[in-house]
Amino acid sequence: MLVLGHKNYYISIHTTPDTFDETLFVANVDISSKDGESIMKIATNHAFAAESDAQVFGFQMGKNWIDKH
């Protein structure tokens, strides 16, 4: 799990194996306020060979959601 801050929010990225190919990783993103209240959960369907690539993708998705709201 990776937790990063952006503006007044935390973005938690959990990577899990892809359901079709367990050698690949997908990211699940949880956006929460600074007090820990979960605001939005985003499940991705993009799979990556490297776990770090899935984390970067998840962070970008979370950051984009925060910037639009």
N, CA, C and O atoms as a Maestro MAE file, in Angstrom:
{
 s_m_m2io_version
 :::
 2.0.0
}

f_m_ct {
 s_m_title
 :::
 protein
 m_atom[276] {
  # First column is atom index #
  i_m_mmod_type
  r_m_x_coord
  r_m_y_coord
  r_m_z_coord
  i_m_residue_number
  s_m_chain_name
  s_m_pdb_residue_name
  s_m_pdb_atom_name
  i_m_atomic_number
  :::
  1 25 0.845 -1.175 0.000 1 A "MET " " N  " 7
  2 3 0.000 0.000 0.000 1 A "MET " " CA " 6
  3 2 0.893 1.241 0.000 1 A "MET " " C  " 6
  4 15 1.948 1.274 0.633 1 A "MET " " O  " 8
  5 25 0.449 2.227 -0.707 2 A "LEU " " N  " 7
  6 3 1.158 3.494 -0.815 2 A "LEU " " CA " 6
  7 2 0.174 4.605 -0.474 2 A "LEU " " C  " 6
  8 15 -0.942 4.625 -0.994 2 A "LEU " " O  " 8
  9 25 0.578 5.535 0.400 3 A "VAL " " N  " 7
  10 3 -0.272 6.669 0.771 3 A "VAL " " CA " 6
  11 2 0.500 7.946 0.486 3 A "VAL " " C  " 6
  12 15 1.619 8.136 0.963 3 A "VAL " " O  " 8
  13 25 -0.120 8.816 -0.299 4 A "LEU " " N  " 7
  14 3 0.494 10.096 -0.648 4 A "LEU " " CA " 6
  15 2 -0.509 11.212 -0.423 4 A "LEU " " C  " 6
  16 15 -1.716 11.004 -0.541 4 A "LEU " " O  " 8
  17 25 -0.011 12.390 -0.101 5 A "GLY " " N  " 7
  18 3 -0.873 13.548 0.072 5 A "GLY " " CA " 6
  19 2 -0.955 14.366 -1.193 5 A "GLY " " C  " 6
  20 15 0.003 14.457 -1.961 5 A "GLY " " O  " 8
  21 25 -2.123 14.965 -1.398 6 A "HIS " " N  " 7
  22 3 -2.321 15.900 -2.520 6 A "HIS " " CA " 6
  23 2 -3.371 16.901 -2.091 6 A "HIS " " C  " 6
  24 15 -4.513 16.542 -1.804 6 A "HIS " " O  " 8
  25 25 -2.971 18.159 -2.052 7 A "LYS " " N  " 7
  26 3 -3.827 19.241 -1.559 7 A "LYS " " CA " 6
  27 2 -4.260 18.888 -0.138 7 A "LYS " " C  " 6
  28 15 -3.395 18.622 0.697 7 A "LYS " " O  " 8
  29 25 -5.538 18.874 0.173 8 A "ASN " " N  " 7
  30 3 -5.995 18.546 1.534 8 A "ASN " " CA " 6
  31 2 -6.539 17.134 1.621 8 A "ASN " " C  " 6
  32 15 -7.451 16.874 2.406 8 A "ASN " " O  " 8
  33 25 -6.002 16.223 0.838 9 A "TYR " " N  " 7
  34 3 -6.489 14.848 0.789 9 A "TYR " " CA " 6
  35 2 -5.328 13.861 0.888 9 A "TYR " " C  " 6
  36 15 -4.168 14.210 0.669 9 A "TYR " " O  " 8
  37 25 -5.671 12.633 1.221 10 A "TYR " " N  " 7
  38 3 -4.737 11.511 1.137 10 A "TYR " " CA " 6
  39 2 -5.211 10.588 0.024 10 A "TYR " " C  " 6
  40 15 -6.409 10.357 -0.142 10 A "TYR " " O  " 8
  41 25 -4.265 10.068 -0.729 11 A "ILE " " N  " 7
  42 3 -4.558 9.095 -1.779 11 A "ILE " " CA " 6
  43 2 -3.875 7.793 -1.374 11 A "ILE " " C  " 6
  44 15 -2.648 7.728 -1.298 11 A "ILE " " O  " 8
  45 25 -4.668 6.761 -1.116 12 A "SER " " N  " 7
  46 3 -4.145 5.442 -0.774 12 A "SER " " CA " 6
  47 2 -4.269 4.551 -1.999 12 A "SER " " C  " 6
  48 15 -5.343 4.424 -2.587 12 A "SER " " O  " 8
  49 25 -3.157 3.940 -2.372 13 A "ILE " " N  " 7
  50 3 -3.159 3.052 -3.533 13 A "ILE " " CA " 6
  51 2 -2.824 1.642 -3.065 13 A "ILE " " C  " 6
  52 15 -1.758 1.394 -2.502 13 A "ILE " " O  " 8
  53 25 -3.745 0.734 -3.308 14 A "HIS " " N  " 7
  54 3 -3.556 -0.678 -2.991 14 A "HIS " " CA " 6
  55 2 -3.404 -1.411 -4.317 14 A "HIS " " C  " 6
  56 15 -4.254 -1.282 -5.199 14 A "HIS " " O  " 8
  57 25 -2.333 -2.175 -4.464 15 A "THR " " N  " 7
  58 3 -2.170 -2.952 -5.686 15 A "THR " " CA " 6
  59 2 -2.526 -4.407 -5.406 15 A "THR " " C  " 6
  60 15 -2.208 -4.952 -4.349 15 A "THR " " O  " 8
  61 25 -3.185 -5.016 -6.369 16 A "THR " " N  " 7
  62 3 -3.579 -6.423 -6.261 16 A "THR " " CA " 6
  63 2 -3.273 -7.116 -7.586 16 A "THR " " C  " 6
  64 15 -3.172 -6.462 -8.623 16 A "THR " " O  " 8
  65 25 -3.127 -8.438 -7.550 17 A "PRO " " N  " 7
  66 3 -2.914 -9.153 -8.811 17 A "PRO " " CA " 6
  67 2 -4.153 -9.052 -9.711 17 A "PRO " " C  " 6
  68 15 -5.286 -9.037 -9.231 17 A "PRO " " O  " 8
  69 25 -3.918 -8.984 -10.993 18 A "ASP " " N  " 7
  70 3 -5.000 -8.968 -11.967 18 A "ASP " " CA " 6
  71 2 -5.746 -10.308 -11.910 18 A "ASP " " C  " 6
  72 15 -5.121 -11.357 -11.756 18 A "ASP " " O  " 8
  73 25 -7.064 -10.277 -12.033 19 A "THR " " N  " 7
  74 3 -7.853 -11.509 -11.924 19 A "THR " " CA " 6
  75 2 -7.629 -12.460 -13.095 19 A "THR " " C  " 6
  76 15 -7.848 -13.664 -12.959 19 A "THR " " O  " 8
  77 25 -7.199 -11.943 -14.239 20 A "PHE " " N  " 7
  78 3 -6.983 -12.791 -15.410 20 A "PHE " " CA " 6
  79 2 -5.534 -13.254 -15.551 20 A "PHE " " C  " 6
  80 15 -5.267 -14.300 -16.143 20 A "PHE " " O  " 8
  81 25 -4.607 -12.480 -15.012 21 A "ASP " " N  " 7
  82 3 -3.188 -12.820 -15.105 21 A "ASP " " CA " 6
  83 2 -2.511 -12.362 -13.814 21 A "ASP " " C  " 6
  84 15 -2.250 -11.172 -13.637 21 A "ASP " " O  " 8
  85 25 -2.234 -13.286 -12.931 22 A "GLU " " N  " 7
  86 3 -1.708 -12.943 -11.610 22 A "GLU " " CA " 6
  87 2 -0.280 -12.410 -11.636 22 A "GLU " " C  " 6
  88 15 0.249 -12.037 -10.589 22 A "GLU " " O  " 8
  89 25 0.356 -12.363 -12.804 23 A "THR " " N  " 7
  90 3 1.687 -11.756 -12.890 23 A "THR " " CA " 6
  91 2 1.593 -10.252 -13.110 23 A "THR " " C  " 6
  92 15 2.605 -9.552 -13.074 23 A "THR " " O  " 8
  93 25 0.368 -9.748 -13.341 24 A "LEU " " N  " 7
  94 3 0.141 -8.320 -13.563 24 A "LEU " " CA " 6
  95 2 -0.500 -7.696 -12.329 24 A "LEU " " C  " 6
  96 15 -1.078 -8.397 -11.498 24 A "LEU " " O  " 8
  97 25 -0.393 -6.374 -12.215 25 A "PHE " " N  " 7
  98 3 -0.927 -5.636 -11.075 25 A "PHE " " CA " 6
  99 2 -1.967 -4.614 -11.515 25 A "PHE " " C  " 6
  100 15 -1.840 -3.996 -12.572 25 A "PHE " " O  " 8
  101 25 -3.001 -4.443 -10.686 26 A "VAL " " N  " 7
  102 3 -3.981 -3.374 -10.874 26 A "VAL " " CA " 6
  103 2 -4.012 -2.536 -9.598 26 A "VAL " " C  " 6
  104 15 -3.645 -3.011 -8.524 26 A "VAL " " O  " 8
  105 25 -4.451 -1.296 -9.727 27 A "ALA " " N  " 7
  106 3 -4.491 -0.382 -8.588 27 A "ALA " " CA " 6
  107 2 -5.922 -0.110 -8.173 27 A "ALA " " C  " 6
  108 15 -6.809 0.058 -9.010 27 A "ALA " " O  " 8
  109 25 -6.132 -0.069 -6.861 28 A "ASN " " N  " 7
  110 3 -7.397 0.369 -6.281 28 A "ASN " " CA " 6
  111 2 -7.074 1.602 -5.448 28 A "ASN " " C  " 6
  112 15 -6.156 1.584 -4.628 28 A "ASN " " O  " 8
  113 25 -7.827 2.664 -5.661 29 A "VAL " " N  " 7
  114 3 -7.514 3.960 -5.082 29 A "VAL " " CA " 6
  115 2 -8.595 4.355 -4.079 29 A "VAL " " C  " 6
  116 15 -9.789 4.219 -4.346 29 A "VAL " " O  " 8
  117 25 -8.154 4.845 -2.921 30 A "ASP " " N  " 7
  118 3 -9.071 5.355 -1.902 30 A "ASP " " CA " 6
  119 2 -8.649 6.783 -1.594 30 A "ASP " " C  " 6
  120 15 -7.517 7.025 -1.176 30 A "ASP " " O  " 8
  121 25 -9.563 7.731 -1.802 31 A "ILE " " N  " 7
  122 3 -9.286 9.134 -1.516 31 A "ILE " " CA " 6
  123 2 -9.981 9.473 -0.207 31 A "ILE " " C  " 6
  124 15 -11.174 9.219 -0.037 31 A "ILE " " O  " 8
  125 25 -9.219 10.053 0.716 32 A "SER " " N  " 7
  126 3 -9.798 10.403 2.011 32 A "SER " " CA " 6
  127 2 -9.388 11.819 2.397 32 A "SER " " C  " 6
  128 15 -8.396 12.361 1.909 32 A "SER " " O  " 8
  129 25 -10.186 12.396 3.290 33 A "SER " " N  " 7
  130 3 -9.865 13.720 3.805 33 A "SER " " CA " 6
  131 2 -8.728 13.596 4.814 33 A "SER " " C  " 6
  132 15 -8.372 12.491 5.221 33 A "SER " " O  " 8
  133 25 -8.164 14.722 5.211 34 A "LYS " " N  " 7
  134 3 -7.051 14.706 6.170 34 A "LYS " " CA " 6
  135 2 -7.456 14.085 7.502 34 A "LYS " " C  " 6
  136 15 -6.598 13.583 8.228 34 A "LYS " " O  " 8
  137 25 -8.767 14.107 7.844 35 A "ASP " " N  " 7
  138 3 -9.212 13.494 9.105 35 A "ASP " " CA " 6
  139 2 -9.485 12.001 8.960 35 A "ASP " " C  " 6
  140 15 -9.926 11.356 9.911 35 A "ASP " " O  " 8
  141 25 -9.223 11.443 7.767 36 A "GLY " " N  " 7
  142 3 -9.334 10.001 7.565 36 A "GLY " " CA " 6
  143 2 -10.659 9.516 7.011 36 A "GLY " " C  " 6
  144 15 -10.830 8.314 6.808 36 A "GLY " " O  " 8
  145 25 -11.602 10.413 6.758 37 A "GLU " " N  " 7
  146 3 -12.901 10.009 6.212 37 A "GLU " " CA " 6
  147 2 -12.769 9.669 4.734 37 A "GLU " " C  " 6
  148 15 -12.323 10.497 3.940 37 A "GLU " " O  " 8
  149 25 -13.155 8.455 4.364 38 A "SER " " N  " 7
  150 3 -13.096 8.034 2.968 38 A "SER " " CA " 6
  151 2 -14.125 8.813 2.152 38 A "SER " " C  " 6
  152 15 -15.291 8.909 2.537 38 A "SER " " O  " 8
  153 25 -13.690 9.360 1.036 39 A "ILE " " N  " 7
  154 3 -14.549 10.184 0.197 39 A "ILE " " CA " 6
  155 2 -14.899 9.482 -1.110 39 A "ILE " " C  " 6
  156 15 -16.038 9.559 -1.572 39 A "ILE " " O  " 8
  157 25 -13.926 8.797 -1.707 40 A "MET " " N  " 7
  158 3 -14.135 8.174 -3.009 40 A "MET " " CA " 6
  159 2 -13.233 6.949 -3.124 40 A "MET " " C  " 6
  160 15 -12.081 6.970 -2.690 40 A "MET " " O  " 8
  161 25 -13.765 5.894 -3.711 41 A "LYS " " N  " 7
  162 3 -12.985 4.702 -4.027 41 A "LYS " " CA " 6
  163 2 -13.052 4.500 -5.532 41 A "LYS " " C  " 6
  164 15 -14.124 4.578 -6.132 41 A "LYS " " O  " 8
  165 25 -11.906 4.243 -6.132 42 A "ILE " " N  " 7
  166 3 -11.813 4.063 -7.580 42 A "ILE " " CA " 6
  167 2 -11.134 2.721 -7.849 42 A "ILE " " C  " 6
  168 15 -10.026 2.475 -7.374 42 A "ILE " " O  " 8
  169 25 -11.787 1.877 -8.593 43 A "ALA " " N  " 7
  170 3 -11.191 0.603 -9.016 43 A "ALA " " CA " 6
  171 2 -10.756 0.751 -10.463 43 A "ALA " " C  " 6
  172 15 -11.540 1.169 -11.315 43 A "ALA " " O  " 8
  173 25 -9.526 0.413 -10.734 44 A "THR " " N  " 7
  174 3 -9.017 0.530 -12.097 44 A "THR " " CA " 6
  175 2 -9.100 -0.815 -12.808 44 A "THR " " C  " 6
  176 15 -9.161 -1.865 -12.169 44 A "THR " " O  " 8
  177 25 -9.100 -0.771 -14.105 45 A "ASN " " N  " 7
  178 3 -9.103 -2.011 -14.885 45 A "ASN " " CA " 6
  179 2 -7.884 -2.091 -15.802 45 A "ASN " " C  " 6
  180 15 -7.842 -2.922 -16.710 45 A "ASN " " O  " 8
  181 25 -6.901 -1.237 -15.569 46 A "HIS " " N  " 7
  182 3 -5.650 -1.268 -16.332 46 A "HIS " " CA " 6
  183 2 -4.641 -2.125 -15.570 46 A "HIS " " C  " 6
  184 15 -4.408 -1.897 -14.383 46 A "HIS " " O  " 8
  185 25 -4.049 -3.095 -16.234 47 A "ALA " " N  " 7
  186 3 -3.078 -3.976 -15.605 47 A "ALA " " CA " 6
  187 2 -1.660 -3.603 -16.050 47 A "ALA " " C  " 6
  188 15 -1.438 -3.209 -17.195 47 A "ALA " " O  " 8
  189 25 -0.712 -3.734 -15.127 48 A "PHE " " N  " 7
  190 3 0.683 -3.372 -15.384 48 A "PHE " " CA " 6
  191 2 1.602 -4.504 -14.961 48 A "PHE " " C  " 6
  192 15 1.315 -5.225 -14.005 48 A "PHE " " O  " 8
  193 25 2.711 -4.657 -15.680 49 A "ALA " " N  " 7
  194 3 3.690 -5.694 -15.342 49 A "ALA " " CA " 6
  195 2 4.455 -5.335 -14.071 49 A "ALA " " C  " 6
  196 15 4.822 -6.221 -13.300 49 A "ALA " " O  " 8
  197 25 4.695 -4.057 -13.850 50 A "ALA " " N  " 7
  198 3 5.424 -3.608 -12.663 50 A "ALA " " CA " 6
  199 2 4.449 -3.000 -11.656 50 A "ALA " " C  " 6
  200 15 3.592 -2.193 -12.017 50 A "ALA " " O  " 8
  201 25 4.588 -3.394 -10.395 51 A "GLU " " N  " 7
  202 3 3.715 -2.859 -9.347 51 A "GLU " " CA " 6
  203 2 3.865 -1.344 -9.232 51 A "GLU " " C  " 6
  204 15 2.884 -0.640 -8.991 51 A "GLU " " O  " 8
  205 25 5.076 -0.844 -9.402 52 A "SER " " N  " 7
  206 3 5.302 0.603 -9.305 52 A "SER " " CA " 6
  207 2 4.542 1.360 -10.393 52 A "SER " " C  " 6
  208 15 4.079 2.474 -10.151 52 A "SER " " O  " 8
  209 25 4.406 0.781 -11.579 53 A "ASP " " N  " 7
  210 3 3.636 1.429 -12.653 53 A "ASP " " CA " 6
  211 2 2.160 1.502 -12.285 53 A "ASP " " C  " 6
  212 15 1.497 2.498 -12.577 53 A "ASP " " O  " 8
  213 25 1.642 0.459 -11.649 54 A "ALA " " N  " 7
  214 3 0.250 0.467 -11.204 54 A "ALA " " CA " 6
  215 2 0.049 1.537 -10.133 54 A "ALA " " C  " 6
  216 15 -0.987 2.202 -10.111 54 A "ALA " " O  " 8
  217 25 1.032 1.708 -9.243 55 A "GLN " " N  " 7
  218 3 0.931 2.728 -8.198 55 A "GLN " " CA " 6
  219 2 0.937 4.130 -8.790 55 A "GLN " " C  " 6
  220 15 0.161 4.987 -8.367 55 A "GLN " " O  " 8
  221 25 1.802 4.368 -9.761 56 A "VAL " " N  " 7
  222 3 1.851 5.681 -10.414 56 A "VAL " " CA " 6
  223 2 0.524 5.966 -11.114 56 A "VAL " " C  " 6
  224 15 -0.005 7.073 -11.014 56 A "VAL " " O  " 8
  225 25 -0.009 4.980 -11.814 57 A "PHE " " N  " 7
  226 3 -1.292 5.140 -12.500 57 A "PHE " " CA " 6
  227 2 -2.400 5.443 -11.490 57 A "PHE " " C  " 6
  228 15 -3.225 6.328 -11.717 57 A "PHE " " O  " 8
  229 25 -2.417 4.714 -10.384 58 A "GLY " " N  " 7
  230 3 -3.425 4.947 -9.347 58 A "GLY " " CA " 6
  231 2 -3.319 6.335 -8.752 58 A "GLY " " C  " 6
  232 15 -4.335 6.990 -8.519 58 A "GLY " " O  " 8
  233 25 -2.088 6.796 -8.501 59 A "PHE " " N  " 7
  234 3 -1.907 8.141 -7.964 59 A "PHE " " CA " 6
  235 2 -2.410 9.190 -8.947 59 A "PHE " " C  " 6
  236 15 -3.068 10.151 -8.549 59 A "PHE " " O  " 8
  237 25 -2.106 9.010 -10.212 60 A "GLN " " N  " 7
  238 3 -2.574 9.966 -11.225 60 A "GLN " " CA " 6
  239 2 -4.104 10.012 -11.274 60 A "GLN " " C  " 6
  240 15 -4.694 11.085 -11.395 60 A "GLN " " O  " 8
  241 25 -4.739 8.843 -11.178 61 A "MET " " N  " 7
  242 3 -6.209 8.813 -11.174 61 A "MET " " CA " 6
  243 2 -6.757 9.566 -9.956 61 A "MET " " C  " 6
  244 15 -7.687 10.363 -10.080 61 A "MET " " O  " 8
  245 25 -6.178 9.308 -8.785 62 A "GLY " " N  " 7
  246 3 -6.625 9.991 -7.580 62 A "GLY " " CA " 6
  247 2 -6.395 11.486 -7.650 62 A "GLY " " C  " 6
  248 15 -7.265 12.275 -7.282 62 A "GLY " " O  " 8
  249 25 -5.222 11.873 -8.123 63 A "LYS " " N  " 7
  250 3 -4.892 13.298 -8.257 63 A "LYS " " CA " 6
  251 2 -5.850 13.977 -9.229 63 A "LYS " " C  " 6
  252 15 -6.335 15.074 -8.952 63 A "LYS " " O  " 8
  253 25 -6.126 13.345 -10.353 64 A "ASN " " N  " 7
  254 3 -7.069 13.923 -11.330 64 A "ASN " " CA " 6
  255 2 -8.449 14.098 -10.722 64 A "ASN " " C  " 6
  256 15 -9.095 15.119 -10.958 64 A "ASN " " O  " 8
  257 25 -8.922 13.118 -9.938 65 A "TRP " " N  " 7
  258 3 -10.243 13.223 -9.319 65 A "TRP " " CA " 6
  259 2 -10.263 14.417 -8.356 65 A "TRP " " C  " 6
  260 15 -11.209 15.204 -8.363 65 A "TRP " " O  " 8
  261 25 -9.227 14.548 -7.534 66 A "ILE " " N  " 7
  262 3 -9.160 15.661 -6.566 66 A "ILE " " CA " 6
  263 2 -9.144 16.998 -7.302 66 A "ILE " " C  " 6
  264 15 -9.863 17.922 -6.922 66 A "ILE " " O  " 8
  265 25 -8.339 17.106 -8.342 67 A "ASP " " N  " 7
  266 3 -8.226 18.369 -9.073 67 A "ASP " " CA " 6
  267 2 -9.526 18.786 -9.744 67 A "ASP " " C  " 6
  268 15 -9.760 19.977 -9.953 67 A "ASP " " O  " 8
  269 25 -10.383 17.810 -10.087 68 A "LYS " " N  " 7
  270 3 -11.664 18.122 -10.735 68 A "LYS " " CA " 6
  271 2 -12.775 18.431 -9.742 68 A "LYS " " C  " 6
  272 15 -13.829 18.933 -10.131 68 A "LYS " " O  " 8
  273 25 -12.551 18.134 -8.458 69 A "HIS " " N  " 7
  274 3 -13.626 18.325 -7.461 69 A "HIS " " CA " 6
  275 2 -13.265 19.336 -6.424 69 A "HIS " " C  " 6
  276 15 -14.059 19.606 -5.523 69 A "HIS " " O  " 8
  :::
 }
 m_bond[275] {
  # First column is bond index #
  i_m_from
  i_m_to
  i_m_order
  :::
  1 1 2 1
  2 2 3 1
  3 3 4 2
  4 3 5 1
  5 5 6 1
  6 6 7 1
  7 7 8 2
  8 7 9 1
  9 9 10 1
  10 10 11 1
  11 11 12 2
  12 11 13 1
  13 13 14 1
  14 14 15 1
  15 15 16 2
  16 15 17 1
  17 17 18 1
  18 18 19 1
  19 19 20 2
  20 19 21 1
  21 21 22 1
  22 22 23 1
  23 23 24 2
  24 23 25 1
  25 25 26 1
  26 26 27 1
  27 27 28 2
  28 27 29 1
  29 29 30 1
  30 30 31 1
  31 31 32 2
  32 31 33 1
  33 33 34 1
  34 34 35 1
  35 35 36 2
  36 35 37 1
  37 37 38 1
  38 38 39 1
  39 39 40 2
  40 39 41 1
  41 41 42 1
  42 42 43 1
  43 43 44 2
  44 43 45 1
  45 45 46 1
  46 46 47 1
  47 47 48 2
  48 47 49 1
  49 49 50 1
  50 50 51 1
  51 51 52 2
  52 51 53 1
  53 53 54 1
  54 54 55 1
  55 55 56 2
  56 55 57 1
  57 57 58 1
  58 58 59 1
  59 59 60 2
  60 59 61 1
  61 61 62 1
  62 62 63 1
  63 63 64 2
  64 63 65 1
  65 65 66 1
  66 66 67 1
  67 67 68 2
  68 67 69 1
  69 69 70 1
  70 70 71 1
  71 71 72 2
  72 71 73 1
  73 73 74 1
  74 74 75 1
  75 75 76 2
  76 75 77 1
  77 77 78 1
  78 78 79 1
  79 79 80 2
  80 79 81 1
  81 81 82 1
  82 82 83 1
  83 83 84 2
  84 83 85 1
  85 85 86 1
  86 86 87 1
  87 87 88 2
  88 87 89 1
  89 89 90 1
  90 90 91 1
  91 91 92 2
  92 91 93 1
  93 93 94 1
  94 94 95 1
  95 95 96 2
  96 95 97 1
  97 97 98 1
  98 98 99 1
  99 99 100 2
  100 99 101 1
  101 101 102 1
  102 102 103 1
  103 103 104 2
  104 103 105 1
  105 105 106 1
  106 106 107 1
  107 107 108 2
  108 107 109 1
  109 109 110 1
  110 110 111 1
  111 111 112 2
  112 111 113 1
  113 113 114 1
  114 114 115 1
  115 115 116 2
  116 115 117 1
  117 117 118 1
  118 118 119 1
  119 119 120 2
  120 119 121 1
  121 121 122 1
  122 122 123 1
  123 123 124 2
  124 123 125 1
  125 125 126 1
  126 126 127 1
  127 127 128 2
  128 127 129 1
  129 129 130 1
  130 130 131 1
  131 131 132 2
  132 131 133 1
  133 133 134 1
  134 134 135 1
  135 135 136 2
  136 135 137 1
  137 137 138 1
  138 138 139 1
  139 139 140 2
  140 139 141 1
  141 141 142 1
  142 142 143 1
  143 143 144 2
  144 143 145 1
  145 145 146 1
  146 146 147 1
  147 147 148 2
  148 147 149 1
  149 149 150 1
  150 150 151 1
  151 151 152 2
  152 151 153 1
  153 153 154 1
  154 154 155 1
  155 155 156 2
  156 155 157 1
  157 157 158 1
  158 158 159 1
  159 159 160 2
  160 159 161 1
  161 161 162 1
  162 162 163 1
  163 163 164 2
  164 163 165 1
  165 165 166 1
  166 166 167 1
  167 167 168 2
  168 167 169 1
  169 169 170 1
  170 170 171 1
  171 171 172 2
  172 171 173 1
  173 173 174 1
  174 174 175 1
  175 175 176 2
  176 175 177 1
  177 177 178 1
  178 178 179 1
  179 179 180 2
  180 179 181 1
  181 181 182 1
  182 182 183 1
  183 183 184 2
  184 183 185 1
  185 185 186 1
  186 186 187 1
  187 187 188 2
  188 187 189 1
  189 189 190 1
  190 190 191 1
  191 191 192 2
  192 191 193 1
  193 193 194 1
  194 194 195 1
  195 195 196 2
  196 195 197 1
  197 197 198 1
  198 198 199 1
  199 199 200 2
  200 199 201 1
  201 201 202 1
  202 202 203 1
  203 203 204 2
  204 203 205 1
  205 205 206 1
  206 206 207 1
  207 207 208 2
  208 207 209 1
  209 209 210 1
  210 210 211 1
  211 211 212 2
  212 211 213 1
  213 213 214 1
  214 214 215 1
  215 215 216 2
  216 215 217 1
  217 217 218 1
  218 218 219 1
  219 219 220 2
  220 219 221 1
  221 221 222 1
  222 222 223 1
  223 223 224 2
  224 223 225 1
  225 225 226 1
  226 226 227 1
  227 227 228 2
  228 227 229 1
  229 229 230 1
  230 230 231 1
  231 231 232 2
  232 231 233 1
  233 233 234 1
  234 234 235 1
  235 235 236 2
  236 235 237 1
  237 237 238 1
  238 238 239 1
  239 239 240 2
  240 239 241 1
  241 241 242 1
  242 242 243 1
  243 243 244 2
  244 243 245 1
  245 245 246 1
  246 246 247 1
  247 247 248 2
  248 247 249 1
  249 249 250 1
  250 250 251 1
  251 251 252 2
  252 251 253 1
  253 253 254 1
  254 254 255 1
  255 255 256 2
  256 255 257 1
  257 257 258 1
  258 258 259 1
  259 259 260 2
  260 259 261 1
  261 261 262 1
  262 262 263 1
  263 263 264 2
  264 263 265 1
  265 265 266 1
  266 266 267 1
  267 267 268 2
  268 267 269 1
  269 269 270 1
  270 270 271 1
  271 271 272 2
  272 271 273 1
  273 273 274 1
  274 274 275 1
  275 275 276 2
  :::
 }
}
